[in-house]
Amino acid sequence: MRIHIATDHAGLEFSEDLQTHLAGNGHEVIDHGPTSYDPLDDYPSFCINAAQAVIEDQAQGIEALGVVFGGSGNGEQIAANKVRGARAALVWNVSTAELARQHNNANVIAIGARQHSVDDAKLFIDTFINTPFPGEERHARRIAQLAEYETTGSIAGHQID
């Protein structure tokens, strides 16, 4: 599987360890930056580029997911979710990694590098990658509603104030 990774300065060292782990598990890892430490870097472009690459790969039928990191993971998740079609979930334990796939068919996860050890992050990422989306109707319906809103600004049959 192709895994797109992005971070900010807080997650740079963390990201390098995880890229080695993922490559060692046979994944193709694409790093969207940064490539060097800069405490003033701006994470939005890195995370948006990673999420956009996931969406483009998936549109071409390439099996791909994304992982973005930062101090808390919050800003990185928000940035990734600005990409149409991205469903980025903040993951902080094994359960949230599983549910991100099972209930939301998330294609990107965000992890706080200052909140977790590298070993925990490896477990969360491996869980995310290895958990399939079962496609239950209720979850697929909700995901479709999110996509509809993202495209049209409304959800048919539902009041949006």
Secondary structure as UniProt FT lines:
FT   STRAND          2..6
FT   HELIX           9..11
FT   HELIX           12..24
FT   TURN            25..26
FT   STRAND          28..31
FT   TURN            39..40
FT   HELIX           43..59
FT   TURN            60..61
FT   STRAND          64..70
FT   HELIX           74..80
FT   TURN            81..82
FT   TURN            84..85
FT   STRAND          88..90
FT   HELIX           94..102
FT   TURN            103..104
FT   STRAND          108..112
FT   TURN            113..115
FT   HELIX           118..130
FT   HELIX           137..152
FT   TURN            156..157
//
